[in-house]
Every structure is written in C-alpha cells, then in structure tokens.
Amino acid sequence: MEAESPITSTSGCAAVTMSTDTGGVTYTCEATSAGGTVSASVTVKRDATDPVIAFAGNAYTFGVGTTTLNASALDVAGNSSALSTSCTASVTSGSLGTLVRRWVSQRRVATSLCQQLNNRAYGAFIDHVRSQSGNSVPADKAAILIALAQQL
C-alpha cells in the first residue's frame, strides 16, 4: 500500500458552473492512482429566484372603500420579495345585480331581486334577501349582499 502516489486518471472532477436554479444535482469526482480509486459526491442546490407574490380575491370581500394590501416573502435560500397594492371597491345597483345573478339559485328570485335594485327599492331588496337567506341565497352570500346594499 502506497501512502501517496500520483493521480493517474480522473473522471467528473472538472469545475462546474451552475447558472440555473435546481432542486438538487449530484456531482461525483473519481480519482485513480497506484493506491486505488476513490470517489466523492456532493449534491448542490441553487435557488437565485425571488419568491413570487400575488394578490387574489374578489373586491366584495374587502368591503366598500380603499384597501391597501402589503406582503413580503422570504424563502429558505434567503431570497426575498415585497409587494404593496391598493384597490378601491364601490357598489352600484348593476354590480350588486351581477352578484345576485351569480349567487341566487332560483332564477325567479334573482330576477325579482334585480328588479328591486333597478327600482332603487333597497329596503325591499334587503328584506327579500333576508327572507331567502339559506334557501335560494346561501347564508354567507346573503350577508354580503345585505352589507353591500346598505352602502347604496
């Protein structure tokens, strides 16, 4: 057994440059000398991409008026992002009618509710929605429709 002998061949030992993100790539270097062959492996992960932040939702969930949203994210590689946005939600008879047509299961009830909105009979609209809550209008949607109608 030789203590040290010159390397006679190598395989996979060249320098590598990583220019794209990867969840993990394993590199193996093998060297051979008179004393035998030895190999070593290393797994390299690269993440140079900042996290992506996106806001999603419906304006009716924010309520009427201006809402400002702020978010930041930090990933395990130390990359960070920040985002801030504002939106202003308003309610009109037409926009409320769009929600009625989307949420009310019985067409006759939806038509009646939309007619009340068109006639600006907001009190009657609210009473009608309350009477249909849990029936042709899901209870959670009825609460939103009533809250929005109170803003008209």
N, CA, C and O of each residue as an XYZ file, in Angstrom:
608
protein
N       0.846     -1.181      0.000
C       0.000      0.000      0.000
C       0.885      1.236      0.000
O       1.774      1.369      0.841
N       0.645      2.131     -0.936
C       1.432      3.347     -1.047
C       0.757      4.465     -0.267
O      -0.463      4.614     -0.339
N       1.521      5.249      0.473
C       0.982      6.371      1.228
C       0.491      7.460      0.279
O      -0.609      7.990      0.434
N       1.321      7.779     -0.697
C       0.941      8.780     -1.686
C       1.490      8.356     -3.023
O       2.636      7.922     -3.142
N       0.662      8.488     -4.010
C       1.136      8.219     -5.367
C       0.421      9.192     -6.286
O      -0.677      9.645     -5.962
N       1.008      9.522     -7.409
C       0.380     10.487     -8.312
C      -0.940      9.951     -8.869
O      -1.109      8.754     -9.103
N      -1.861     10.888     -9.069
C      -3.150     10.527     -9.671
C      -2.897     10.228    -11.138
O      -2.259     11.007    -11.847
N      -3.404      9.096    -11.577
C      -3.205      8.696    -12.967
C      -4.406      9.006    -13.849
O      -4.256      9.158    -15.062
N      -5.596      9.101    -13.260
C      -6.775      9.478    -14.056
C      -7.858     10.035    -13.141
O      -7.928      9.714    -11.954
N      -8.703     10.881    -13.732
C      -9.856     11.431    -13.008
C     -11.081     11.363    -13.903
O     -10.981     11.284    -15.127
N     -12.213     11.397    -13.272
C     -13.474     11.418    -14.009
C     -14.472     12.265    -13.226
O     -14.698     12.028    -12.040
N     -15.076     13.266    -13.905
C     -16.111     14.099    -13.275
C     -15.580     15.111    -12.286
O     -16.340     15.619    -11.461
N     -14.278     15.423    -12.346
C     -13.684     16.318    -11.358
C     -13.487     17.750    -11.866
O     -12.922     18.578    -11.153
N     -13.933     18.048    -13.060
C     -13.763     19.393    -13.618
C     -14.673     20.385    -12.901
O     -15.711     20.005    -12.358
N     -14.286     21.634    -12.904
C     -15.095     22.698    -12.305
C     -16.430     22.797    -13.050
O     -16.487     22.621    -14.267
N     -17.483     23.076    -12.316
C     -18.820     23.195    -12.885
C     -19.390     24.542    -12.483
O     -19.272     24.957    -11.330
N     -20.005     25.219    -13.432
C     -20.695     26.470    -13.153
C     -22.191     26.221    -13.260
O     -22.673     25.729    -14.280
N     -22.925     26.562    -12.205
C     -24.384     26.413    -12.220
C     -24.981     27.780    -12.512
O     -24.755     28.731    -11.765
N     -25.733     27.882    -13.583
C     -26.321     29.169    -13.951
C     -27.843     29.159    -13.896
O     -28.472     30.185    -14.152
N     -28.443     28.028    -13.569
C     -29.899     27.946    -13.443
C     -30.258     27.322    -12.105
O     -29.478     26.571    -11.519
N     -31.443     27.645    -11.640
C     -31.913     27.086    -10.380
C     -32.139     25.588    -10.525
O     -32.543     25.102    -11.581
N     -31.871     24.873     -9.450
C     -32.097     23.428     -9.437
C     -32.431     22.994     -8.021
O     -31.928     23.552     -7.045
N     -33.277     22.000     -7.929
C     -33.646     21.442     -6.632
C     -32.581     20.520     -6.073
O     -32.656     20.130     -4.908
N     -31.600     20.166     -6.871
C     -30.510     19.314     -6.405
C     -29.897     18.522     -7.542
O     -30.583     17.751     -8.212
N     -28.615     18.709     -7.757
C     -27.861     17.951     -8.745
C     -26.666     17.351     -8.016
O     -25.975     18.045     -7.271
N     -26.424     16.068     -8.230
C     -25.297     15.403     -7.577
C     -24.142     15.287     -8.565
O     -24.300     14.814     -9.690
N     -22.979     15.735     -8.107
C     -21.748     15.637     -8.899
C     -20.829     14.645     -8.197
O     -20.706     14.666     -6.972
N     -20.181     13.772     -8.975
C     -19.265     12.781     -8.424
C     -17.909     12.930     -9.104
O     -17.813     12.996    -10.329
N     -16.871     12.980     -8.287
C     -15.498     13.053     -8.777
C     -14.810     11.741     -8.393
O     -14.897     11.288     -7.252
N     -14.134     11.151     -9.360
C     -13.421      9.888     -9.130
C     -11.963     10.073     -9.550
O     -11.670     10.563    -10.640
N     -11.067      9.674     -8.667
C      -9.626      9.782     -8.959
C      -8.966      8.420     -8.749
O      -9.279      7.701     -7.801
N      -8.060      8.088     -9.639
C      -7.361      6.804     -9.582
C      -5.861      7.055     -9.514
O      -5.319      7.906    -10.220
N      -5.206      6.292     -8.645
C      -3.738      6.314     -8.537
C      -3.289      4.878     -8.315
O      -4.101      3.952     -8.322
N      -1.982      4.702     -8.116
C      -1.453      3.366     -7.855
C      -2.059      2.776     -6.584
O      -2.110      1.556     -6.426
N      -2.511      3.629     -5.690
C      -3.103      3.170     -4.442
C      -4.555      2.761     -4.571
O      -5.122      2.223     -3.619
N      -5.177      2.996     -5.714
C      -6.569      2.602     -5.918
C      -7.420      3.749     -6.435
O      -6.912      4.785     -6.865
N      -8.704      3.540     -6.382
C      -9.666      4.533     -6.867
C     -10.523      5.007     -5.704
O     -10.986      4.217     -4.882
N     -10.720      6.317     -5.658
C     -11.538      6.944     -4.616
C     -12.529      7.869     -5.312
O     -12.200      8.524     -6.301
N     -13.741      7.909     -4.781
C     -14.730      8.842     -5.332
C     -15.414      9.580     -4.194
O     -15.500      9.089     -3.068
N     -15.894     10.758     -4.513
C     -16.653     11.572     -3.562
C     -17.767     12.259     -4.342
O     -17.596     12.638     -5.501
N     -18.906     12.410     -3.683
C     -20.056     13.056     -4.322
C     -20.529     14.220     -3.485
O     -20.375     14.239     -2.263
N     -21.104     15.181     -4.162
C     -21.699     16.329     -3.484
C     -22.987     16.686     -4.235
O     -23.032     16.649     -5.464
N     -24.021     17.031     -3.481
C     -25.273     17.470     -4.080
C     -25.374     18.975     -3.894
O     -25.226     19.491     -2.787
N     -25.627     19.666     -4.994
C     -25.688     21.125     -4.985
C     -27.100     21.560     -5.368
O     -27.681     21.071     -6.337
N     -27.631     22.490     -4.585
C     -28.932     23.093     -4.884
C     -28.700     24.578     -5.155
O     -27.891     25.219     -4.484
N     -29.411     25.116     -6.137
C     -29.257     26.541     -6.452
C     -30.647     27.156     -6.532
O     -31.526     26.658     -7.235
N     -30.825     28.250     -5.795
C     -32.077     28.997     -5.827
C     -31.729     30.470     -5.781
O     -31.448     31.012     -4.712
N     -31.746     31.119     -6.927
C     -31.467     32.548     -7.007
C     -32.712     33.329     -7.410
O     -32.632     34.521     -7.704
N     -33.861     32.660     -7.424
C     -35.105     33.280     -7.857
C     -35.874     33.816     -6.660
O     -36.125     33.096     -5.693
N     -36.246     35.098     -6.738
C     -37.043     35.684     -5.668
C     -38.424     35.046     -5.626
O     -38.948     34.646     -6.665
N     -39.021     34.946     -4.445
C     -40.379     34.419     -4.348
C     -41.354     35.322     -5.108
O     -41.134     36.528     -5.222
N     -42.421     34.733     -5.622
C     -43.440     35.489     -6.339
C     -44.609     35.741     -5.395
O     -45.090     34.828     -4.724
N     -45.051     36.977     -5.355
C     -46.199     37.351     -4.530
C     -47.315     37.784     -5.458
O     -47.091     38.557     -6.390
N     -48.509     37.290     -5.207
C     -49.678     37.693     -5.994
C     -50.867     37.826     -5.059
O     -51.038     37.024     -4.141
N     -51.672     38.824     -5.293
C     -52.896     39.007     -4.537
C     -54.054     38.493     -5.377
O     -54.103     38.718     -6.587
N     -54.975     37.811     -4.739
C     -56.139     37.297     -5.445
C     -57.355     37.448     -4.545
O     -57.233     37.522     -3.323
N     -58.486     37.491     -5.142
C     -59.713     37.587     -4.362
C     -60.732     38.410     -5.100
O     -60.526     38.797     -6.251
N     -61.811     38.670     -4.447
C     -62.890     39.465     -5.022
C     -63.046     40.742     -4.220
O     -62.928     40.732     -2.995
N     -63.312     41.840     -4.910
C     -63.410     43.141     -4.231
C     -64.464     43.135     -3.144
O     -64.313     43.830     -2.139
N     -65.548     42.353     -3.323
C     -66.607     42.369     -2.321
C     -66.134     41.821     -0.976
O     -66.758     42.099      0.047
N     -65.052     41.054     -0.954
C     -64.554     40.545      0.325
C     -63.779     41.608      1.096
O     -63.533     41.450      2.292
N     -63.394     42.684      0.427
C     -62.656     43.769      1.088
C     -63.572     44.828      1.670
O     -63.155     45.600      2.533
N     -64.798     44.877      1.216
C     -65.704     45.919      1.652
C     -65.561     47.152      0.775
O     -64.632     47.260     -0.025
N     -66.492     48.076      0.938
C     -66.514     49.294      0.138
C     -65.455     50.253      0.667
O     -65.298     50.419      1.876
N     -64.737     50.876     -0.246
C     -63.690     51.832      0.111
C     -62.340     51.343     -0.386
O     -62.246     50.385     -1.153
N     -61.305     52.021      0.069
C     -59.949     51.687     -0.359
C     -59.310     50.717      0.627
O     -59.372     50.907      1.841
N     -58.707     49.695      0.088
C     -57.998     48.693      0.880
C     -56.564     48.628      0.385
O     -56.321     48.549     -0.819
N     -55.620     48.660      1.305
C     -54.209     48.516      0.956
C     -53.724     47.175      1.481
O     -53.946     46.822      2.639
N     -53.062     46.441      0.609
C     -52.529     45.131      0.969
C     -51.014     45.168      0.875
O     -50.459     45.696     -0.088
N     -50.348     44.611      1.867
C     -48.899     44.516      1.885
C     -48.509     43.069      2.155
O     -49.142     42.385      2.960
N     -47.469     42.615      1.480
C     -46.997     41.251      1.711
C     -45.497     41.200      1.471
O     -44.952     41.948      0.660
N     -44.852     40.311      2.185
C     -43.431     40.050      1.947
C     -43.210     38.556      2.079
O     -43.955     37.853      2.761
N     -42.166     38.090      1.407
C     -41.865     36.659      1.441
C     -40.358     36.477      1.477
O     -39.610     37.235      0.859
N     -39.928     35.467      2.206
C     -38.521     35.107      2.307
C     -38.438     33.600      2.160
O     -39.072     32.866      2.917
N     -37.655     33.127      1.185
C     -37.550     31.678      1.009
C     -36.343     31.135      1.778
O     -35.566     31.903      2.346
N     -36.193     29.828      1.793
C     -35.136     29.206      2.583
C     -33.742     29.536      2.076
O     -32.766     29.372      2.808
N     -33.632     29.999      0.836
C     -32.327     30.379      0.290
C     -31.974     31.827      0.626
O     -30.880     32.292      0.306
N     -32.899     32.538      1.270
C     -32.642     33.922      1.639
C     -33.116     34.934      0.610
O     -32.907     36.133      0.794
N     -33.746     34.486     -0.464
C     -34.293     35.402     -1.459
C     -35.578     36.020     -0.907
O     -36.361     35.352     -0.232
N     -35.781     37.301     -1.202
C     -36.966     37.951     -0.656
C     -37.672     38.784     -1.719
O     -37.088     39.173     -2.730
N     -38.944     39.042     -1.455
C     -39.779     39.899     -2.293
C     -40.735     40.648     -1.392
O     -41.063     40.197     -0.295
N     -41.174     41.792     -1.868
C     -42.193     42.564     -1.160
C     -43.112     43.179     -2.203
O     -42.689     43.510     -3.311
N     -44.384     43.327     -1.827
C     -45.361     43.893     -2.752
C     -46.416     44.633     -1.953
O     -46.840     44.181     -0.890
N     -46.830     45.765     -2.472
C     -47.907     46.540     -1.871
C     -48.834     46.984     -2.992
O     -48.384     47.366     -4.072
N     -50.118     46.929     -2.726
C     -51.096     47.389     -3.719
C     -52.320     47.922     -3.005
O     -52.606     47.550     -1.867
N     -53.023     48.781     -3.674
C     -54.274     49.320     -3.147
C     -55.365     49.121     -4.182
O     -55.119     49.155     -5.387
N     -56.559     48.916     -3.691
C     -57.708     48.839     -4.594
C     -58.877     49.540     -3.927
O     -58.990     49.586     -2.702
N     -59.723     50.074     -4.753
C     -60.909     50.756     -4.251
C     -62.134     50.022     -4.777
O     -62.306     49.846     -5.983
N     -62.961     49.609     -3.861
C     -64.184     48.907     -4.229
C     -65.371     49.831     -4.004
O     -65.465     50.521     -2.989
N     -66.265     49.825     -4.968
C     -67.509     50.580     -4.834
C     -68.651     49.653     -5.215
O     -68.444     48.610     -5.836
N     -69.842     50.044     -4.839
C     -71.004     49.219     -5.152
C     -72.010     50.072     -5.918
O     -72.248     51.234     -5.591
N     -72.579     49.473     -6.926
C     -73.663     50.081     -7.696
C     -74.785     49.058     -7.788
O     -74.598     47.879     -7.489
N     -75.939     49.526     -8.203
C     -77.054     48.584     -8.398
C     -76.680     47.516     -9.418
O     -77.028     46.346     -9.259
N     -75.963     47.928    -10.474
C     -75.560     46.979    -11.507
C     -74.579     45.938    -11.009
O     -74.716     44.754    -11.317
N     -73.569     46.380    -10.227
C     -72.588     45.410     -9.719
C     -73.224     44.464     -8.712
O     -72.872     43.286     -8.649
N     -74.159     44.980     -7.928
C     -74.863     44.123     -6.966
C     -75.765     43.136     -7.711
O     -75.912     41.986     -7.295
N     -76.357     43.585     -8.794
C     -77.174     42.691     -9.611
C     -76.351     41.551    -10.208
O     -76.838     40.428    -10.336
N     -75.096     41.847    -10.573
C     -74.206     40.803    -11.092
C     -73.976     39.719    -10.045
O     -73.989     38.529    -10.359
N     -73.767     40.137     -8.798
C     -73.592     39.157     -7.723
C     -74.878     38.364     -7.487
O     -74.830     37.159     -7.241
N     -76.011     39.030     -7.560
C     -77.300     38.343     -7.374
C     -77.447     37.242     -8.420
O     -77.801     36.111     -8.088
N     -77.174     37.573     -9.686
C     -77.321     36.574    -10.751
C     -76.323     35.423    -10.582
O     -76.606     34.294    -10.981
N     -75.174     35.705    -10.000
C     -74.165     34.658     -9.789
C     -74.521     33.755     -8.614
O     -74.267     32.551     -8.662
N     -75.104     34.319     -7.562
C     -75.264     33.575     -6.315
C     -76.659     33.022     -6.049
O     -76.801     32.056     -5.300
N     -77.676     33.602     -6.638
C     -79.050     33.182     -6.315
C     -79.420     31.998     -7.209
O     -79.337     32.076     -8.435
N     -79.826     30.910     -6.573
C     -80.037     29.659     -7.306
C     -81.345     29.631     -8.097
O     -81.422     28.957     -9.125
N     -82.357     30.337     -7.647
C     -83.650     30.337     -8.346
C     -83.749     31.580     -9.234
O     -83.683     32.713     -8.758
N     -83.907     31.340    -10.507
C     -83.918     32.446    -11.475
C     -85.028     33.457    -11.169
O     -84.818     34.663    -11.297
N     -86.196     32.976    -10.768
C     -87.320     33.870    -10.453
C     -86.964     34.824     -9.316
O     -87.273     36.014     -9.372
N     -86.312     34.292     -8.287
C     -85.909     35.114     -7.141
C     -84.843     36.113     -7.576
O     -84.896     37.280     -7.188
N     -83.887     35.674     -8.368
C     -82.829     36.568     -8.842
C     -83.424     37.707     -9.670
O     -83.025     38.861     -9.517
N     -84.360     37.389    -10.531
C     -84.997     38.416    -11.361
C     -85.723     39.432    -10.492
O     -85.634     40.636    -10.732
N     -86.430     38.959     -9.500
C     -87.161     39.845     -8.591
C     -86.205     40.751     -7.818
O     -86.456     41.947     -7.674
N     -85.114     40.178     -7.325
C     -84.128     40.973     -6.585
C     -83.495     42.032     -7.485
O     -83.308     43.173     -7.063
N     -83.170     41.666     -8.704
C     -82.571     42.627     -9.640
C     -83.549     43.746     -9.971
O     -83.148     44.901    -10.116
N     -84.826     43.411    -10.089
C     -85.837     44.441    -10.357
C     -85.917     45.419     -9.188
O     -86.045     46.625     -9.398
N     -85.844     44.910     -7.965
C     -85.847     45.797     -6.799
C     -84.635     46.727     -6.833
O     -84.751     47.907     -6.503
N     -83.480     46.204     -7.228
C     -82.295     47.059     -7.345
C     -82.487     48.115     -8.425
O     -82.159     49.282     -8.215
N     -83.013     47.718     -9.571
C     -83.244     48.661    -10.673
C     -84.214     49.769    -10.263
O     -84.091     50.908    -10.715
N     -85.180     49.430     -9.401
C     -86.167     50.417     -8.927
C     -85.672     51.197     -7.711
O     -86.394     52.033     -7.168
N     -84.465     50.927     -7.296
C     -83.865     51.574     -6.111
C     -84.673     51.306     -4.840
O     -84.723     52.135     -3.931
N     -85.290     50.153     -4.797
C     -86.053     49.729     -3.618
C     -85.120     48.913     -2.728
O     -85.291     47.705     -2.562
N     -84.135     49.595     -2.164
C     -83.064     48.900     -1.436
C     -83.552     48.250     -0.152
O     -83.088     47.166      0.202
N     -84.471     48.886      0.546
C     -85.033     48.277      1.755
C     -85.769     46.991      1.432
O     -85.626     45.993      2.139
N     -86.557     47.011      0.362
C     -87.282     45.810     -0.067
C     -86.296     44.729     -0.507
O     -86.496     43.546     -0.232
N     -85.238     45.142     -1.185
C     -84.196     44.200     -1.608
C     -83.594     43.501     -0.388
O     -83.471     42.276     -0.367
N     -83.222     44.280      0.623
C     -82.610     43.724      1.835
C     -83.570     42.757      2.520
O     -83.170     41.664      2.922
N     -84.833     43.152      2.653
C     -85.834     42.267      3.281
C     -85.989     40.974      2.479
O     -86.090     39.891      3.056
N     -86.009     41.089      1.160
C     -86.177     39.927      0.290
C     -84.975     38.980      0.420
O     -85.141     37.763      0.494
N     -83.772     39.551      0.447
C     -82.566     38.722      0.621
C     -82.614     38.010      1.965
O     -82.301     36.822      2.053
N     -83.007     38.733      3.018
C     -83.111     38.100      4.347
C     -84.086     36.924      4.318
O     -83.828     35.879      4.914
N     -85.207     37.106      3.620
C     -86.214     36.041      3.585
C     -85.741     34.823      2.788
O     -86.225     33.712      3.004
N     -84.798     35.031      1.872
C     -84.288     33.935      1.045
C     -82.968     33.361      1.573
O     -82.451     32.385      1.030
N     -82.427     33.969      2.632
C     -81.151     33.510      3.191
C     -81.259     32.063      3.655
O     -82.136     31.707      4.443
N     -80.355     31.244      3.151
C     -80.373     29.833      3.486
C     -81.268     29.020      2.569
O     -81.274     27.791      2.640
N     -82.015     29.681      1.717
C     -82.870     28.993      0.741
C     -82.247     29.166     -0.645
O     -81.296     28.467     -0.997
N     -82.786     30.096     -1.423
C     -82.226     30.306     -2.763
C     -80.975     31.185     -2.731
O     -80.269     31.301     -3.733
N     -80.703     31.802     -1.581
C     -79.481     32.592     -1.409
C     -78.675     31.957     -0.268
O     -79.147     31.930      0.869
N     -77.472     31.448     -0.550
C     -76.659     30.895      0.542
C     -76.479     31.938      1.648
O     -76.297     33.121      1.362
N     -76.527     31.508      2.888
C     -76.495     32.436      4.023
C     -75.267     33.341      4.004
O     -75.381     34.535      4.279
N     -74.094     32.791      3.683
C     -72.892     33.624      3.676
C     -72.949     34.676      2.569
O     -72.449     35.788      2.742
N     -73.551     34.332      1.440
C     -73.689     35.282      0.324
C     -74.762     36.315      0.636
O     -74.639     37.478      0.253
N     -75.815     35.892      1.334
C     -76.875     36.830      1.723
C     -76.305     37.935      2.596
O     -76.655     39.103      2.425
N     -75.442     37.585      3.519
C     -74.829     38.592      4.389
C     -74.035     39.614      3.587
O     -74.069     40.808      3.883
N     -73.324     39.141      2.576
C     -72.552     40.059      1.720
C     -73.487     40.961      0.921
O     -73.270     42.171      0.850
N     -74.532     40.376      0.317
C     -75.475     41.169     -0.461
C     -76.143     42.250      0.399
O     -76.323     43.383     -0.049
N     -76.499     41.901      1.606
C     -77.143     42.873      2.504
C     -76.159     43.976      2.873
O     -76.512     45.154      2.836
N     -74.945     43.615      3.222
C     -73.941     44.619      3.591
C     -73.654     45.568      2.424
O     -73.504     46.773      2.626
N     -73.580     45.038      1.233
C     -73.329     45.877      0.068
C     -74.539     46.760     -0.243
O     -74.373     47.929     -0.592
N     -75.752     46.217     -0.123
C     -76.959     47.005     -0.393
C     -77.077     48.160      0.591
O     -77.605     49.215      0.240
N     -76.602     47.981      1.797
C     -76.650     49.061      2.789
C     -75.707     50.203      2.433
O     -75.803     51.290      3.004
N     -74.798     49.964      1.495
C     -73.875     51.002      1.055
C     -74.432     51.841     -0.115
O     -73.852     52.860     -0.490
N     -75.562     51.393     -0.679
C     -76.164     52.125     -1.812
C     -76.871     53.380     -1.353
O     -77.428     54.109     -2.173
